[in-house]
Amino acid sequence: MEVIKRKLNDNEKEKRTLSQNASMHLWLTQLAEQFNRRGITLKAVVSRLDEAECQVTKENLKEAVIKPIARALYGKDSTTQLNKIGELDQIWDVINKWVSEQWKGEIEVPPFPSVEENK
């Protein structure tokens, strides 16, 4: 039997193990108990999320920026529901304007890739 090794690039990582998943759930249970012992509600925890510092990734940009804009503009919760023509363009325009205004030229929004660039 030939073993084929797959090289992992930056966008393709191995998934967490079952052991790591169990550890994460145990840790979340323990953290929840700490909040509950002190009478801190989920609403209070969530209200402070904007203070958490995280590295920007394509995944969290999609969840925190693209999906809320898609929901506000079109009432769609998933990017898979967006129409082929127009909706993604409009979302890109909104994000482009927002980034330009908020970061005053410090961040350059790249042009939306064409089909040829995705190959």
KOLDREN-646031 format. One line per field, with one value per atom (N, C-alpha, C): z, x, y; atom name; residue number from 1; residue in three letters. Coordinates in steps of 0.02 Angstrom, whole numbers, m for minus. Last residue first. Example, Ala and Ser with C-alpha at 12.3 -4.5 7.8 and 13.67 -1.06 7.14 Angstrom:
// residues 2
w 354_357_394_390_390_390
u 642_684_645_660_615_660
v m112_m53_2_m284_m225_m165
pamar N_CA_C_N_CA_C
sepa 2_2_2_1_1_1
kemi SER_SER_SER_ALA_ALA_ALA
//
This chain:
// residues 119
w m521_m548_m525_m482_m436_m460_m587_m529_m480_m671_m692_m633_m604_m610_m628_m504_m561_m562_m339_m388_m445_m305_m302_m356_m253_m298_m292_m76_m141_m187_13_m2_m72_115_45_31_259_233_162_268_299_273_222_175_203_344_307_264_412_416_372_389_456_463_249_297_366_196_175_226_255_270_253_195_268_287_58_84_159_58_31_59_107_145_123_2_71_113_m107_m107_m36_m66_m75_m74_m72_m7_m11_m210_m164_m95_m256_m277_m229_m203_m179_m197_m280_m207_m179_m426_m390_m315_m466_m493_m445_m384_m425_m449_m218_m290_m328_m72_m111_m185_m1_m23_m66_43_m10_m37_151_87_29_255_228_162_288_341_317_218_206_257_205_249_241_132_95_139_220_152_122_340_340_272_294_332_331_237_195_228_354_299_253_429_454_400_336_352_382_332_272_290_474_428_371_549_584_538_456_508_537_374_344_396_469_428_397_516_561_525_396_429_474_367_318_351_517_471_420_629_577_530_797_731_680_930_889_824_1085_1029_994_1149_1139_1077_1149_1182_1174_1098_1056_1086_1204_1151_1107_1300_1304_1249_1279_1271_1274_1313_1242_1232_1454_1421_1349_1473_1497_1463_1419_1390_1410_1508_1440_1406_1672_1621_1553_1824_1761_1706_1950_1928_1863_1986_1999_1975_1940_2012_2032_1800_1836_1912_1770_1758_1800_1808_1839_1831_1720_1793_1830_1599_1611_1686_1619_1613_1626_1620_1679_1677_1489_1547_1610_1415_1410_1468_1453_1469_1467_1395_1467_1489_1259_1291_1368_1240_1230_1265_1264_1309_1302_1155_1223_1272_1053_1055_1125_1080_1085_1090_1054_1121_1131_919_965_1037_850_867_912_720_789_801_554_600_670_475_501_552_353_416_436_229_236_297_209_208_221_208_259_263_166_158_210_186_210_198_76_105_124_102_77_114_50_98_66_29_m4_49_30_73_36_m46_m52_m9_0_0_0
u m401_m378_m308_m435_m451_m426_m410_m364_m376_m518_m452_m403_m622_m623_m553_m549_m586_m583_m564_m530_m577_m587_m617_m587_m438_m494_m522_m406_m387_m448_m399_m443_m424_m273_m295_m337_m269_m281_m307_m254_m203_m207_m361_m307_m251_m442_m417_m356_m511_m439_m404_m646_m623_m547_m656_m675_m645_m611_m580_m594_m701_m629_m595_m823_m814_m740_m800_m813_m800_m781_m730_m738_m905_m844_m788_m989_m1001_m937_m934_m937_m945_m957_m889_m887_m1098_m1064_m992_m1114_m1139_m1105_m1058_m1030_m1050_m1147_m1078_m1043_m1263_m1261_m1190_m1234_m1255_m1244_m1266_m1252_m1279_m1297_m1237_m1218_m1355_m1366_m1301_m1315_m1310_m1321_m1311_m1377_m1374_m1184_m1206_m1275_m1172_m1147_m1167_m1316_m1260_m1237_m1424_m1377_m1315_m1502_m1474_m1420_m1556_m1590_m1565_m1487_m1529_m1566_m1421_m1441_m1494_m1402_m1433_m1459_m1339_m1402_m1439_m1225_m1272_m1340_m1169_m1188_m1238_m1145_m1191_m1214_m1053_m1119_m1167_m938_m978_m1048_m897_m908_m955_m887_m898_m915_m867_m918_m937_m763_m825_m882_m666_m692_m759_m639_m674_m698_m583_m641_m678_m473_m528_m591_m427_m421_m479_m339_m390_m376_m313_m284_m340_m399_m387_m354_m446_m400_m386_m600_m553_m511_m695_m632_m579_m808_m773_m706_m858_m820_m781_m940_m869_m827_m1063_m1057_m985_m1045_m1048_m1039_m1053_m993_m990_m1183_m1126_m1061_m1255_m1262_m1203_m1224_m1199_m1202_m1187_m1230_m1196_m1115_m1104_m1143_m1110_m1172_m1165_m1003_m998_m1060_m1038_m1025_m1025_m1039_m1102_m1094_m902_m947_m1011_m862_m832_m877_m938_m949_m921_m877_m947_m964_m753_m757_m828_m792_m759_m763_m844_m886_m857_m728_m786_m834_m651_m628_m686_m729_m718_m697_m718_m783_m777_m578_m610_m678_m565_m532_m563_m635_m659_m629_m551_m621_m650_m434_m434_m506_m482_m457_m456_m509_m565_m545_m411_m422_m483_m441_m426_m444_m373_m427_m407_m232_m265_m318_m258_m230_m266_m234_m258_m224_m175_m247_m277_m37_m65_m141_m31_m12_m46_33_m16_10_53_85_30_20_m7_26_78_84_60_17_23_24_81_58_70_30_70_40_43_0_45
v 1522_1458_1441_1648_1594_1526_1733_1736_1678_1710_1689_1687_1775_1702_1676_1906_1881_1805_1978_1935_1913_2148_2082_2039_2234_2226_2155_2260_2233_2229_2405_2349_2323_2455_2456_2395_2547_2480_2487_2684_2641_2569_2758_2742_2698_2763_2822_2808_2670_2666_2718_2704_2689_2691_2726_2778_2766_2604_2667_2723_2514_2509_2575_2562_2560_2558_2542_2609_2612_2401_2445_2516_2357_2344_2391_2401_2423_2415_2329_2403_2431_2196_2220_2296_2199_2187_2212_2215_2266_2260_2094_2159_2215_2003_2003_2068_2043_2047_2047_2036_2095_2096_1870_1937_1990_1761_1760_1830_1794_1789_1796_1698_1760_1747_1583_1605_1668_1565_1520_1541_1647_1673_1627_1655_1617_1647_1732_1713_1676_1872_1806_1791_1998_1950_1879_2092_2044_1995_2183_2203_2157_2111_2178_2198_1994_1990_2057_2047_2009_2003_2100_2146_2111_1983_2034_2084_1917_1889_1940_2005_1989_1965_2017_2073_2055_1900_1963_2022_1793_1789_1858_1841_1818_1818_1868_1923_1903_1740_1787_1849_1684_1654_1704_1760_1759_1731_1851_1795_1798_1951_1949_1891_1903_1914_1909_1985_1926_1947_2042_2053_1987_2091_2035_2048_2187_2204_2149_2133_2181_2203_2058_2025_2074_2108_2127_2094_2054_2127_2150_1921_1939_2014_1933_1907_1930_1981_2021_1998_1874_1941_1985_1773_1769_1837_1844_1814_1812_1809_1844_1808_1754_1786_1825_1680_1752_1791_1557_1566_1639_1581_1570_1579_1591_1648_1641_1459_1519_1580_1381_1376_1436_1416_1434_1432_1355_1428_1452_1219_1248_1325_1209_1195_1227_1236_1282_1272_1124_1191_1241_1022_1023_1093_1059_1058_1059_1044_1109_1112_907_955_1024_857_842_891_905_926_915_836_909_935_707_724_799_715_703_721_852_782_776_972_954_881_951_965_943_1028_969_989_1159_1134_1070_1259_1191_1159_1378_1378_1309_1353_1398_1393_1176_1245_1287_1016_1065_1135_885_944_994_720_782_840_565_619_683_410_474_528_251_306_372_105_166_221_m59_0_61
pamar N_CA_C_N_CA_C_N_CA_C_N_CA_C_N_CA_C_N_CA_C_N_CA_C_N_CA_C_N_CA_C_N_CA_C_N_CA_C_N_CA_C_N_CA_C_N_CA_C_N_CA_C_N_CA_C_N_CA_C_N_CA_C_N_CA_C_N_CA_C_N_CA_C_N_CA_C_N_CA_C_N_CA_C_N_CA_C_N_CA_C_N_CA_C_N_CA_C_N_CA_C_N_CA_C_N_CA_C_N_CA_C_N_CA_C_N_CA_C_N_CA_C_N_CA_C_N_CA_C_N_CA_C_N_CA_C_N_CA_C_N_CA_C_N_CA_C_N_CA_C_N_CA_C_N_CA_C_N_CA_C_N_CA_C_N_CA_C_N_CA_C_N_CA_C_N_CA_C_N_CA_C_N_CA_C_N_CA_C_N_CA_C_N_CA_C_N_CA_C_N_CA_C_N_CA_C_N_CA_C_N_CA_C_N_CA_C_N_CA_C_N_CA_C_N_CA_C_N_CA_C_N_CA_C_N_CA_C_N_CA_C_N_CA_C_N_CA_C_N_CA_C_N_CA_C_N_CA_C_N_CA_C_N_CA_C_N_CA_C_N_CA_C_N_CA_C_N_CA_C_N_CA_C_N_CA_C_N_CA_C_N_CA_C_N_CA_C_N_CA_C_N_CA_C_N_CA_C_N_CA_C_N_CA_C_N_CA_C_N_CA_C_N_CA_C_N_CA_C_N_CA_C_N_CA_C_N_CA_C_N_CA_C_N_CA_C_N_CA_C_N_CA_C_N_CA_C_N_CA_C_N_CA_C_N_CA_C_N_CA_C_N_CA_C_N_CA_C_N_CA_C_N_CA_C_N_CA_C_N_CA_C_N_CA_C_N_CA_C_N_CA_C_N_CA_C_N_CA_C_N_CA_C_N_CA_C
sepa 119_119_119_118_118_118_117_117_117_116_116_116_115_115_115_114_114_114_113_113_113_112_112_112_111_111_111_110_110_110_109_109_109_108_108_108_107_107_107_106_106_106_105_105_105_104_104_104_103_103_103_102_102_102_101_101_101_100_100_100_99_99_99_98_98_98_97_97_97_96_96_96_95_95_95_94_94_94_93_93_93_92_92_92_91_91_91_90_90_90_89_89_89_88_88_88_87_87_87_86_86_86_85_85_85_84_84_84_83_83_83_82_82_82_81_81_81_80_80_80_79_79_79_78_78_78_77_77_77_76_76_76_75_75_75_74_74_74_73_73_73_72_72_72_71_71_71_70_70_70_69_69_69_68_68_68_67_67_67_66_66_66_65_65_65_64_64_64_63_63_63_62_62_62_61_61_61_60_60_60_59_59_59_58_58_58_57_57_57_56_56_56_55_55_55_54_54_54_53_53_53_52_52_52_51_51_51_50_50_50_49_49_49_48_48_48_47_47_47_46_46_46_45_45_45_44_44_44_43_43_43_42_42_42_41_41_41_40_40_40_39_39_39_38_38_38_37_37_37_36_36_36_35_35_35_34_34_34_33_33_33_32_32_32_31_31_31_30_30_30_29_29_29_28_28_28_27_27_27_26_26_26_25_25_25_24_24_24_23_23_23_22_22_22_21_21_21_20_20_20_19_19_19_18_18_18_17_17_17_16_16_16_15_15_15_14_14_14_13_13_13_12_12_12_11_11_11_10_10_10_9_9_9_8_8_8_7_7_7_6_6_6_5_5_5_4_4_4_3_3_3_2_2_2_1_1_1
kemi LYS_LYS_LYS_ASN_ASN_ASN_GLU_GLU_GLU_GLU_GLU_GLU_VAL_VAL_VAL_SER_SER_SER_PRO_PRO_PRO_PHE_PHE_PHE_PRO_PRO_PRO_PRO_PRO_PRO_VAL_VAL_VAL_GLU_GLU_GLU_ILE_ILE_ILE_GLU_GLU_GLU_GLY_GLY_GLY_LYS_LYS_LYS_TRP_TRP_TRP_GLN_GLN_GLN_GLU_GLU_GLU_SER_SER_SER_VAL_VAL_VAL_TRP_TRP_TRP_LYS_LYS_LYS_ASN_ASN_ASN_ILE_ILE_ILE_VAL_VAL_VAL_ASP_ASP_ASP_TRP_TRP_TRP_ILE_ILE_ILE_GLN_GLN_GLN_ASP_ASP_ASP_LEU_LEU_LEU_GLU_GLU_GLU_GLY_GLY_GLY_ILE_ILE_ILE_LYS_LYS_LYS_ASN_ASN_ASN_LEU_LEU_LEU_GLN_GLN_GLN_THR_THR_THR_THR_THR_THR_SER_SER_SER_ASP_ASP_ASP_LYS_LYS_LYS_GLY_GLY_GLY_TYR_TYR_TYR_LEU_LEU_LEU_ALA_ALA_ALA_ARG_ARG_ARG_ALA_ALA_ALA_ILE_ILE_ILE_PRO_PRO_PRO_LYS_LYS_LYS_ILE_ILE_ILE_VAL_VAL_VAL_ALA_ALA_ALA_GLU_GLU_GLU_LYS_LYS_LYS_LEU_LEU_LEU_ASN_ASN_ASN_GLU_GLU_GLU_LYS_LYS_LYS_THR_THR_THR_VAL_VAL_VAL_GLN_GLN_GLN_CYS_CYS_CYS_GLU_GLU_GLU_ALA_ALA_ALA_GLU_GLU_GLU_ASP_ASP_ASP_LEU_LEU_LEU_ARG_ARG_ARG_SER_SER_SER_VAL_VAL_VAL_VAL_VAL_VAL_ALA_ALA_ALA_LYS_LYS_LYS_LEU_LEU_LEU_THR_THR_THR_ILE_ILE_ILE_GLY_GLY_GLY_ARG_ARG_ARG_ARG_ARG_ARG_ASN_ASN_ASN_PHE_PHE_PHE_GLN_GLN_GLN_GLU_GLU_GLU_ALA_ALA_ALA_LEU_LEU_LEU_GLN_GLN_GLN_THR_THR_THR_LEU_LEU_LEU_TRP_TRP_TRP_LEU_LEU_LEU_HIS_HIS_HIS_MET_MET_MET_SER_SER_SER_ALA_ALA_ALA_ASN_ASN_ASN_GLN_GLN_GLN_SER_SER_SER_LEU_LEU_LEU_THR_THR_THR_ARG_ARG_ARG_LYS_LYS_LYS_GLU_GLU_GLU_LYS_LYS_LYS_GLU_GLU_GLU_ASN_ASN_ASN_ASP_ASP_ASP_ASN_ASN_ASN_LEU_LEU_LEU_LYS_LYS_LYS_ARG_ARG_ARG_LYS_LYS_LYS_ILE_ILE_ILE_VAL_VAL_VAL_GLU_GLU_GLU_MET_MET_MET
//
